[in-house]
Amino acid sequence: MNLFEQARKERLESDAPLAARMRPRVLDDFVGQEAIVGPGRLLRRAIQADQLSSLIFYGPPGTGKTTLAQVIANTTAAHFIALNAVLAGVKDIRAAIDEAQERMALHGQRTILFVDEVHRFNKSQQDALLPWVENGTVIFVGATTENPFFEVNKALVSRSRIFQLKPLNEDHLRQIARHALADPERGYGKRNASIDEDALDHLVGVANGDARALLNALELAAETTPVSTSSTQATGSPSGIRITMAIAEESIQRRAVLYDKEGDYHFDTISAYIKSLRGSDPDAALYWLAKMIYAGEDPRFIFRRMIIFAGEDVGMADPQAIQVVTACADAFDRIGLPEGHFPLAHATIYLATAEKSNSTMAFFDALETIRSEPESDVPNHLRDANRDKEGFGHGEGYLYPHAYREHWVAQQYLPDSMQGKIFYQPSDRGDEGRVQRAVTRRREAQLAAMVDASGAPPEILTFSPQDSARDRWLQRTISGGGAELAALREKLLATGPLQRHSVLLDVNAASGLLTWEAVRRLPEGGVYALTPIPADGQALREQAAFLPEMERPTILEGEIDDLPNLLANEPGLRFDAIVGRNALLRSPDKAAALGQLKSLLAADGWLALAERIPRHTQRIYSLVDCTSLGDDLAERYRAAEEAIYADTSDELVNWDEATLQTAAADLWGAEGSVQTVDGVMELQVTPVLLGRWFGKTADSPAAGRRPAYAQRLAETLSLAEVEAVEALVQGQLLHQRVQWTSRTALITGKTVDG
């Protein structure tokens, strides 16, 4: 780049709109969208590691789609090419592909192709891009305000991860506005700009989640406001720009409503309106109606949908509904806007408060029957008698209802093959309740008429791309536990909401019972696994080697107390969920450990732990017949085993569910709970298990290891008595399957934002 080009670039940047100048350049400057680029999320890890796959950013204007692409451009070592689908065509795509192929061949450099407004590409343009995305020539990054599942080539969607961006909240917008006013290089810091709080609140409220709209209004306010010098003379402070409420109101007079008559917001809003009517919520229905009218929707379109609704969802429960809506539509055509708002509101409130019945859907059942079943002839007595009554006897036997009392008579109206078929099932709501009773009585009579005529001769229609190998491997890995462990896993993971982008911590991951299922459920999130034993951590890493690097869980080695140090390189990381099985057994202070975990939860995060309570475990003496030991030894044997679980100095057994209940109540109050579940499992008594129970009692336990069962018995029984107990247990239980009881505490807690 020569001096002239550099000067031109700098001039363009300085003359660019404020919204363009203030775009974040690195990920740490990006504001909002924590659900997809917050600490621990897959997209953040992929950008930081420069290991991107094809992506599509989908969301309303001003939420950061193009900004994220520019952050990627500033971060990646790959060559970055940007196209705008409004201006680019197949020729531009081919030129980008040629450049990508050349860079890979000459320099071994990957290419990221960013396509803004990708939904503007037609099918042939998207098809021209697809092969090069598929063979890895380019890494595709697209941005769109339209639903990619409807507006982007399905093959392109299936090869891309889709991230949905949401409108920014008010705190995000305030942060962006204050940064723009304070920044001395790209914003108005050198001009000493300030804004009154009420003026900022107004701009933020009217911007409606759109950072671009906010910055455009802020720019207009700053550029059209003269520098104030009165404050300088009065207070000695430097002169500057002060944006007041009056200036803010002039700068952004109309709220920016997200609504595109030909896009997702149009369909989503009318869908919300209809569902509010169906749910009999007049407040919500009026809100969505007002949003559509404010955004410029054609009221006639809304009336058409109301007429359909009156027939489909109100139906026979209130037959007047369709007449009321039609009359309101006619009134609107006569008077127009703004007075036409009254019939719009009238019809909306009427439909929302009317009784509901969708029994008219019976027509579609009948239509499906016509499509799928053999054609049935018209019964002879229902045929037209005017033409061939004499020749074929058509119409013979027809009973004229008006000739009978109540102007009705039981006779066959369905074809012979359809007798007894029911399509219309009236509800008991509103006016249709009366109809229901009459229809039921008449059906009974018609069935009787069908039987009477039976002797007559008959006349002749739940994103990331799927990776089947990955899913098979994960399914195989998570299916290793037994049915009881699988049920426990499902119960823990179902405690609170888990979204695909959630960040989860598995405490005491060990075998990975919870880890691998979490990896499967959170493909765009992040999974962290804490293992106190290094060997367990190494085993998890070996299992994870099958997965792509960015999708592997982060393995942490240490105790719960070590978590702050283990996560020190990610200071903003908070977990949406913390789960674990027997995570507190190694912690001498259960309340402190729970408090440490709570401090790592995000706002509205939740915790679910399953803790086996050793104090309530199965007693071995109850599995055997102690008669042969004699009454005295048998009684002292039982007392010796019970003493193991009553030892107040033993951190493994000196607590129970009451300890956990107190800790949960202190930490979470009403949002914390402890439930106990008693379980029974079949246990095979093997020589190895007996060896664990009965080690050499004369030996002291190794440093750092707990004493064996026999060593604890020896604290009150003699060596010979312990050997007698061992012989008894071995003789009765070796190679036997026994019922082993246990008690598990299910601890749950939820943080409440604010």
TORTOR-850555 format. One record per residue (C-alpha): x, y, z; residue in three letters. Coordinates in steps of 0.05 Angstrom, whole numbers, padded with zeros to 5 digits, always signed. Each point is the difference from the previous one (the first is absolute). Layout:
! residues N
XYZALA/...
***
This chain:
! residues 754
+00000+00000+00000MET/+00030+00067-00022ASN/-00005+00066+00037LEU/-00059+00024-00042PHE/-00040-00064+00014GLU/+00016+00004+00074GLN/-00022+00072+00003ALA/-00064-00017-00037ARG/-00014-00058+00048LYS/+00010+00044+00061GLU/-00045+00054-00030ARG/-00055-00051-00013LEU/+00005-00026+00071GLU/-00003+00069+00030SER/-00060+00019-00043ASP/-00037-00065+00013ALA/-00065+00001+00042PRO/+00008-00006+00074LEU/-00030-00070-00001ALA/+00054-00023-00048ALA/+00057+00035+00037ARG/-00020-00030+00067MET/-00002-00073-00023ARG/+00039-00043+00049PRO/+00066-00025-00029ARG/+00015-00056+00049VAL/-00044-00050+00036LEU/+00010+00031+00069ASP/-00031+00065-00025ASP/-00063-00034-00026PHE/-00062+00018+00040VAL/-00059-00046+00008GLY/-00016-00070-00027GLN/+00030-00034+00061GLU/-00040-00062-00018ALA/+00044-00014-00060ILE/+00066+00038+00012VAL/+00002+00002+00076GLY/+00057-00035+00038PRO/+00000-00075-00011GLY/-00044+00001-00062ARG/+00020-00039-00062LEU/+00001+00060-00047LEU/+00046+00040+00046ARG/+00048-00058+00007ARG/+00000-00011-00075ALA/+00014+00073-00015ILE/+00056+00003+00052GLN/+00031-00064-00026ALA/-00009+00020-00073ASP/-00036-00066-00014GLN/-00064+00022-00033LEU/-00047-00043-00041SER/-00054+00028-00045SER/-00048+00046+00038LEU/-00065+00037-00011ILE/-00018+00059+00045PHE/-00075+00012+00002TYR/-00035+00057+00036GLY/-00033+00069-00006PRO/+00038+00062-00022PRO/+00049+00032+00047GLY/+00014-00062+00042THR/+00073-00011-00021GLY/+00000-00049-00058LYS/+00047+00040-00045THR/+00040+00022+00061THR/+00013-00072+00019LEU/+00024-00013-00070ALA/+00049+00059+00005GLN/+00024-00026+00067VAL/+00014-00066-00034ILE/+00037+00037-00056ALA/+00043+00037+00052ASN/+00014-00064+00039THR/+00012-00055-00051THR/+00064-00016-00037ALA/-00042-00021-00059ALA/-00011+00046-00059HIS/-00066+00036+00007PHE/-00044+00018-00060ILE/-00065+00038+00010ALA/-00058+00003-00049LEU/-00068+00033+00004ASN/-00054-00042-00032ALA/-00038+00062-00023VAL/+00059+00021-00044LEU/+00037-00065-00015ALA/-00016-00052-00052GLY/+00026-00067-00025VAL/+00060+00036-00032LYS/+00021+00028+00068ASP/-00008-00069+00032ILE/+00044-00032-00053ARG/+00053+00054+00009ALA/+00001-00012+00075ALA/+00006-00075-00011ILE/+00058+00010-00049ASP/+00036+00044+00051GLU/-00012-00052+00055ALA/+00028-00056-00043GLN/+00061+00041-00018GLU/+00015+00018+00073ARG/-00007-00072+00022MET/+00045-00025-00056ALA/+00054+00054+00007LEU/-00001+00016+00074HIS/-00040-00056+00034GLY/-00047+00054+00027GLN/-00073-00013+00012ARG/-00054+00048-00023THR/-00062+00023+00037ILE/-00055+00025-00046LEU/-00050+00046+00035PHE/-00065+00012-00036VAL/-00044+00055+00030ASP/-00075-00004-00013GLU/+00011-00070-00026VAL/-00075-00010-00008HIS/+00003+00050-00058ARG/+00039-00051-00041PHE/-00046-00037-00047ASN/+00001-00076-00007LYS/+00051-00001-00056SER/+00047+00046+00038GLN/-00005-00044+00062GLN/+00010-00062-00042ASP/+00064+00031-00030ALA/+00027+00008+00071LEU/-00019-00068+00027LEU/+00054-00046-00032PRO/+00056+00044+00026TRP/-00028+00000+00070VAL/-00009-00075-00003GLU/+00072-00015-00022ASN/+00030+00049+00049GLY/+00027+00050-00050THR/-00033+00055+00041VAL/-00028+00005+00070ILE/-00068+00031-00009PHE/-00027+00053+00048VAL/-00068+00028-00016GLY/-00043+00053+00032ALA/-00075+00007-00010THR/-00061+00033+00031THR/-00045-00055-00029GLU/-00009-00071+00026ASN/+00055-00040-00034PRO/-00041-00063+00001PHE/-00048+00034-00048PHE/+00044+00048-00039GLU/+00067-00036-00007VAL/+00016-00061-00042ASN/-00015-00062+00043LYS/+00066-00032-00019ALA/+00037+00063+00022LEU/-00038+00002+00065VAL/+00015-00074+00014SER/+00075+00014-00005ARG/-00001+00061+00046SER/-00009+00015+00073ARG/-00057+00050+00010ILE/+00005+00051+00056PHE/-00062+00042+00015GLN/+00014+00071+00026LEU/-00052+00034+00043LYS/-00016+00075+00007PRO/+00046+00033+00050LEU/-00028+00017+00068ASN/-00001+00070+00030GLU/+00064-00010+00041ASP/+00038-00020-00063HIS/-00026+00062-00037LEU/+00019+00046+00057ARG/+00070-00029+00001GLN/+00007+00010-00075ILE/-00025+00072+00003ALA/+00045+00020+00058ARG/+00060-00031-00035HIS/-00015+00039-00064ALA/-00004+00065+00039LEU/+00065-00014+00038ALA/+00044-00029-00055ASP/+00049+00055-00021PRO/+00020-00032-00067GLU/-00063-00029-00030ARG/-00054+00034+00041GLY/-00011+00068+00032TYR/+00049-00002+00058GLY/+00042+00058-00028LYS/-00063+00042-00004ARG/-00017-00010+00073ASN/-00069-00028-00017ALA/-00049-00018+00054SER/-00073-00022+00003ILE/-00053+00009+00053ASP/-00025-00064+00031GLU/-00072+00010-00022ASP/+00024+00014-00071ALA/+00041-00064+00000LEU/-00059-00039+00027ASP/-00042+00028-00057HIS/+00050-00019-00054LEU/+00009-00069+00029VAL/-00074-00013+00005GLY/-00016+00023-00070VAL/+00059-00037-00031ALA/-00035-00064+00019ASN/+00061-00044+00004GLY/+00033+00027-00063ASP/+00071+00026+00014ALA/+00004+00031-00070ARG/-00064+00040+00010ALA/+00025+00024+00068LEU/+00068+00023-00028LEU/-00032+00033-00060ASN/-00046+00040+00046ALA/+00058+00016+00046LEU/+00041+00024-00060GLU/-00056+00044-00025LEU/-00008+00030+00070ALA/+00075+00013+00009ALA/+00012+00028-00070GLU/-00059+00048+00003THR/+00011+00025+00071THR/+00044+00062+00006PRO/+00057+00001+00049VAL/-00023+00029+00066SER/+00043+00055+00030THR/-00047+00023+00056SER/+00024-00054+00047SER/+00072+00022-00012THR/-00013+00070+00022GLN/-00041-00021+00060ALA/+00040-00058+00027THR/+00068+00004-00034GLY/-00011-00069-00030SER/+00019-00012-00073PRO/-00051+00013-00054SER/-00035-00059-00033GLY/-00063-00031-00029ILE/-00058-00014+00046ARG/-00057-00042-00027ILE/-00065+00015+00036THR/-00067-00034-00001MET/-00027+00049-00052ALA/+00059-00014-00046ILE/-00008-00075+00009ALA/-00074+00004-00018GLU/+00017+00038-00064GLU/+00054-00050-00019SER/-00042-00063+00005ILE/-00074+00014-00004GLN/-00027-00067-00019ARG/+00013-00067+00032ARG/+00036-00049-00044ALA/-00047-00060-00003VAL/+00028-00065-00026LEU/-00049-00016-00055TYR/+00010-00020-00073ASP/-00063-00012-00039LYS/+00033-00054-00042GLU/+00045-00031+00053GLY/+00002-00039+00065ASP/-00024+00057+00044TYR/-00063+00007-00041HIS/-00016-00074+00007PHE/+00023-00006+00072ASP/-00042+00060+00022THR/-00064-00022-00035ILE/+00012-00070+00029SER/+00006+00030+00071ALA/-00065+00039-00013TYR/-00040-00061-00022ILE/+00027-00042+00057LYS/-00019+00054+00049SER/-00071+00000-00028LEU/-00002-00076+00004ARG/+00025+00003+00072GLY/-00056+00050+00018SER/+00049+00054+00022ASP/-00028+00067-00023PRO/+00058+00040+00030ASP/+00053-00038-00040ALA/-00044+00001-00062ALA/-00007+00076+00003LEU/+00075+00007+00011TYR/+00018-00040-00063TRP/-00055+00036-00039LEU/+00029+00068+00021ALA/+00070-00023-00020LYS/-00024-00019-00069MET/-00039+00064-00011ILE/+00056+00043+00026TYR/+00049-00034-00048ALA/-00045+00013-00059GLY/-00033-00067-00011GLU/-00061+00000-00046ASP/-00062-00004+00045PRO/-00036-00039-00055ARG/+00051-00056+00008PHE/-00015-00002+00074ILE/-00074-00002-00013PHE/+00009-00058-00048ARG/+00037-00039+00054ARG/-00055+00017+00050MET/-00054-00026-00046ILE/+00039-00065-00008ILE/+00008-00003+00075PHE/-00074+00010+00011ALA/-00015-00061-00041GLY/+00058-00043+00022GLU/+00008+00014+00075ASP/-00066+00030+00022VAL/-00045-00037-00047GLY/-00065-00028+00025MET/+00014+00020+00072ALA/-00021+00070-00021ASP/-00030+00001-00070PRO/-00007+00076+00004GLN/+00076+00010+00001ALA/+00009-00004-00075ILE/-00057+00050-00010GLN/+00029+00048+00051VAL/+00070-00002-00032VAL/-00030+00008-00070THR/-00041+00060+00023ALA/+00062+00031+00032CYS/+00039-00010-00065ALA/-00055+00034-00040ASP/-00001+00057+00050ALA/+00075+00009-00007PHE/-00007+00004-00075ASP/-00051+00055+00007ARG/+00036+00045+00051ILE/+00075-00016-00009GLY/+00054+00022+00048LEU/+00007+00026+00053PRO/-00072-00013+00021GLU/+00006-00070-00029GLY/+00040-00018+00062HIS/-00066-00009+00036PHE/-00028-00057-00042PRO/+00069-00032+00000LEU/+00001+00001+00076ALA/-00074-00020+00003HIS/+00011-00063-00042ALA/+00064-00018+00038THR/-00032+00005+00068ILE/-00061-00038-00023TYR/+00041-00058-00027LEU/+00046-00002+00060ALA/-00058-00004+00049THR/-00045-00046-00041ALA/-00010-00073+00017GLU/+00045-00044-00042LYS/-00012-00063-00041SER/+00040-00027-00059ASN/-00052-00051-00019SER/-00002+00027-00071THR/+00066-00037-00010MET/-00046-00059-00011ALA/-00002+00020-00073PHE/+00074-00018-00008PHE/-00012-00068+00031ASP/-00054-00011-00052ALA/+00047+00025-00055LEU/+00054-00048+00022GLU/-00050-00056-00001THR/-00018+00017-00072ILE/+00074-00002-00018ARG/+00018-00065+00034SER/-00062-00045-00003GLU/-00034-00032-00060PRO/-00052+00042-00034GLU/-00070-00013+00025SER/-00062+00008-00042ASP/-00058+00044+00020VAL/-00054-00043+00034PRO/-00058-00013-00046ASN/-00052+00037+00041HIS/+00043+00064-00001LEU/+00009+00002-00074ARG/-00034+00050-00046ASP/-00070-00027-00015ALA/-00018+00053-00052ASN/+00037-00034-00058ARG/-00004-00075+00008ASP/-00045-00019+00057LYS/-00041-00043-00046GLU/+00058-00034-00036GLY/+00047-00014+00058PHE/-00042+00015+00061GLY/+00045+00056+00023HIS/-00027+00038+00059GLY/-00046-00057+00019GLU/-00009-00005+00076GLY/+00024+00071+00017TYR/-00035+00027+00062LEU/-00017+00074-00005TYR/+00020+00030+00069PRO/-00051+00057-00003HIS/-00055-00051-00001ALA/+00018-00023+00069TYR/-00006+00027+00070ARG/+00058+00048+00018GLU/+00017+00000-00075HIS/+00048-00058+00009TRP/-00002-00075-00013VAL/+00053-00053+00010ALA/+00026-00027-00065GLN/+00066-00018-00034GLN/+00040+00058-00030TYR/+00071-00027-00003LEU/+00020-00051-00052PRO/-00008-00072+00022ASP/+00075-00009+00010SER/+00003+00062+00045MET/-00056-00018+00048GLN/+00019+00017+00072GLY/+00057+00046-00022LYS/+00005+00063+00042ILE/+00033+00064-00024PHE/-00034+00056+00038TYR/+00012-00003+00076GLN/-00035+00059+00031PRO/+00030+00031+00063SER/-00040+00017+00062ASP/+00020+00074-00004ARG/-00049+00057-00009GLY/-00055-00009-00051ASP/+00031-00065-00024GLU/-00018-00034+00065GLY/-00073+00000-00022ARG/+00020-00025-00069VAL/+00040-00056+00032GLN/-00060-00028+00036ARG/-00044+00002-00061ALA/+00053-00031-00046VAL/+00012-00057+00049THR/-00073-00018+00005ARG/-00009+00001-00075ARG/+00062-00043-00012ARG/-00028-00053+00046GLU/-00065+00000-00040ALA/+00038-00003-00067GLN/+00041-00059+00023LEU/-00065-00035+00016ALA/-00027+00017-00069ALA/+00064-00028-00031MET/-00012-00067+00036VAL/-00072-00002-00024ASP/+00022+00010-00072ALA/+00056-00050+00003SER/-00040-00053-00036GLY/-00010+00042-00063ALA/+00042-00018-00061PRO/+00059+00048-00009PRO/+00007+00046-00060GLU/+00062-00010-00034ILE/+00430+00285+00208LEU/+00307+00134+00261THR/+00140+00083-00035PHE/+00070-00035-00020SER/+00009-00047-00060PRO/-00010-00073+00017GLN/+00063-00043+00009ASP/-00023-00072+00003SER/+00068-00028+00019ALA/+00005+00049+00058ARG/-00070-00015+00024ASP/+00012-00075-00004ARG/+00064+00007+00041TRP/-00033+00043+00053LEU/-00060-00046+00005GLN/+00046-00060+00008ARG/+00040+00036+00053THR/-00059+00024+00041ILE/-00035-00067-00002SER/+00053-00035+00041GLY/-00035+00013+00067GLY/-00055-00045+00026GLY/-00073+00017-00002ALA/+00001+00031+00069GLU/+00059+00045-00016LEU/-00032+00019-00066ALA/-00064+00020+00037ALA/+00041+00040+00050LEU/+00036+00035-00058ARG/-00066+00019-00032GLU/-00028+00026+00066LYS/+00060+00044+00014LEU/+00003+00030-00070LEU/-00075+00013+00000ALA/+00003+00042+00065THR/+00004+00067-00037GLY/+00000+00028-00070PRO/+00057-00021-00046LEU/+00008+00034-00067GLN/+00047-00020-00056ARG/+00045+00059+00018HIS/+00001-00011+00075SER/+00064-00007+00040VAL/+00001-00058+00049LEU/+00048-00025+00054LEU/+00002-00074+00018ASP/+00029-00006+00070VAL/+00036-00065+00014ASN/-00007-00022-00073ALA/+00037-00066+00012ALA/-00029-00049-00051SER/-00034+00055-00040GLY/-00071-00023+00015LEU/-00025+00072-00004LEU/+00055+00030-00042THR/-00013-00036-00066TRP/-00075+00010+00003GLU/+00012+00074+00013ALA/+00047+00003-00060VAL/-00055-00029-00043ARG/-00053+00049+00025ARG/+00043+00063-00003LEU/+00033+00001-00069PRO/+00007+00076-00002GLU/+00013+00008+00075GLY/+00057-00024+00043GLY/+00011-00059+00047VAL/+00051+00002+00057TYR/+00016-00064+00038ALA/+00034+00001+00069LEU/+00037-00063+00020THR/+00035-00005+00068PRO/+00041-00060-00024ILE/+00050+00012-00057PRO/-00010-00069-00028ALA/-00074+00015-00011ASP/+00018+00064-00036GLY/+00047-00037-00046GLN/-00053-00051-00015ALA/-00050+00055-00018LEU/+00052+00032-00047ARG/+00011-00066-00035GLU/-00075-00010-00009GLN/-00008+00072-00026ALA/+00056-00008-00052ALA/-00053-00025-00049PHE/-00036+00067+00000LEU/+00022+00063-00039PRO/+00044+00041+00045GLU/-00050+00057+00009MET/-00054-00048+00022GLU/+00040-00035+00054ARG/-00016+00012+00073PRO/+00051+00041+00040THR/+00031-00047+00051ILE/+00019+00030+00067LEU/+00039-00040+00052GLU/-00009+00017+00074GLY/-00050+00008+00056GLU/-00060+00047+00005ILE/+00043+00048+00041ASP/+00050+00004-00058ASP/-00052+00024-00051LEU/+00016+00075+00007PRO/+00073-00014-00017ASN/-00018-00050-00055LEU/-00045+00052-00033LEU/+00045+00060+00012ALA/+00015+00009-00074ASN/-00076+00009-00014GLU/-00019+00053+00053PRO/-00069+00014-00029GLY/-00021-00073-00005LEU/-00064-00018+00035ARG/-00038-00065-00009PHE/-00073-00006-00020ASP/-00002-00068+00033ALA/+00043-00039+00050ILE/-00013-00074+00006VAL/+00036-00057+00035GLY/-00003-00068+00032ARG/+00033-00011+00067ASN/+00036+00066-00009ALA/-00001+00018+00075LEU/+00026-00065+00029LEU/+00072+00024+00000ARG/-00017+00069+00029SER/+00006+00003+00077PRO/-00044+00063+00001ASP/-00061-00015-00043LYS/-00031+00070+00010ALA/+00065+00034-00021ALA/+00004-00044-00062ALA/-00072+00017-00019LEU/+00015+00073+00011GLY/+00060-00004-00046GLN/-00043-00031-00055LEU/-00056+00051+00009LYS/+00051+00057-00011SER/+00014-00029-00069LEU/-00072-00001-00022LEU/-00026+00051-00051ALA/-00062+00042+00014ALA/-00058-00049-00005ASP/+00049-00057+00001GLY/-00016-00065+00036TRP/+00034-00056+00037LEU/-00018-00074+00006ALA/+00042-00050+00039LEU/-00013-00072+00017ALA/+00037-00018+00064GLU/+00003-00070+00028ARG/-00006+00003+00077ILE/+00049-00052+00028PRO/-00033+00003+00069ARG/-00061-00034-00030HIS/+00035-00053-00041THR/-00014-00074+00004GLN/+00024-00036+00063ARG/+00038-00064-00016ILE/-00023-00034+00064TYR/-00072+00003-00023SER/+00017-00041-00062LEU/+00023-00061+00040VAL/-00027-00047+00053ASP/+00042+00014+00062CYS/-00027-00060+00041THR/+00065-00039-00006SER/+00039+00057+00033LEU/-00039-00007+00064GLY/-00044+00052+00031ASP/+00056+00040+00034ASP/+00047+00005-00061LEU/-00058+00012-00047ALA/-00024+00058+00042GLU/+00070+00030+00007ARG/+00011-00009-00076TYR/-00063+00040-00015ARG/+00021+00054+00049ALA/+00070+00003-00030ALA/-00028+00011-00070GLU/-00050+00052+00023GLU/+00057+00036+00036ALA/+00034+00011-00068ILE/-00058+00043-00023TYR/-00008+00036+00067ALA/+00072+00026+00001ASP/-00006+00076+00006THR/+00074+00009-00016SER/-00007-00035-00068ASP/-00014+00051-00054GLU/-00030-00053-00044LEU/-00058-00018+00047VAL/-00007+00058+00048ASN/-00054+00033-00043TRP/-00067-00017-00030ASP/-00058+00031-00038GLU/-00013+00049+00057ALA/+00069+00029-00009THR/-00014+00012-00074LEU/-00070+00028+00013GLN/+00028+00052+00048THR/+00055+00020-00050ALA/-00049+00005-00059ALA/-00050+00042+00040ALA/+00055+00047+00023ASP/+00027+00009-00071LEU/-00063+00001-00043TRP/-00058+00008+00048GLY/-00065-00021-00034ALA/+00038-00014-00064GLU/+00040-00056+00031GLY/-00025-00070+00019SER/+00026-00068+00020VAL/-00039-00063-00014GLN/+00021-00070+00019THR/-00010-00063-00042VAL/+00008-00069+00029ASP/+00024-00051-00051GLY/+00014-00074-00006VAL/+00048-00032-00049MET/+00024-00070-00012GLU/+00072-00009+00019LEU/+00044-00060-00019GLN/+00046-00018+00058VAL/+00066-00017-00033THR/+00068-00019+00029PRO/+00025+00069-00018VAL/-00056+00033+00040LEU/+00013-00045+00060LEU/+00073+00018-00005GLY/-00018+00073+00005ARG/-00042-00013+00062TRP/+00047-00046+00036PHE/+00073+00022-00006GLY/+00053-00021+00049LYS/-00024+00029+00065THR/+00070+00001+00030ALA/+00024+00049-00053ASP/-00012+00074+00010SER/-00032+00035-00059PRO/+00046+00031-00050ALA/+00011+00075+00005ALA/-00057+00038-00030GLY/-00045-00061-00006ARG/-00061-00017+00042ARG/+00002-00062+00044PRO/-00036-00061-00027ALA/-00065-00028+00029TYR/+00038-00054+00039ALA/+00048+00051+00029GLN/-00058+00041+00027ARG/-00031-00063+00031LEU/+00067-00015+00033ALA/-00006+00064+00040GLU/-00050-00036+00046THR/+00007-00074-00019LEU/+00060-00046+00008SER/+00039-00026-00060LEU/-00030-00069+00009ALA/-00070+00029+00004GLU/+00011+00040-00064VAL/+00025-00063-00035GLU/-00063-00036+00023ALA/-00043+00055-00029VAL/+00041-00003-00065GLU/-00011-00075-00005ALA/-00074+00009+00012LEU/-00008+00054-00053VAL/+00042-00038-00051GLN/-00036-00065+00012GLY/-00069+00029-00009GLN/+00010+00056-00051LEU/+00057-00018-00047LEU/-00026-00004-00072HIS/-00070+00018+00023GLN/-00042+00058-00025ARG/-00026+00043+00058VAL/-00048+00058+00005GLN/+00042+00060+00018TRP/-00038+00060+00028THR/+00024+00073-00002SER/-00026+00070+00009ARG/+00014+00057-00048THR/-00012+00074+00013ALA/-00022+00041-00061LEU/+00023+00072+00013ILE/-00028+00056-00044THR/+00010+00075+00002GLY/-00015+00058-00046LYS/+00028+00070-00001THR/-00051+00055-00011VAL/+00023+00059-00042ASP/-00005+00065+00039GLY/
***
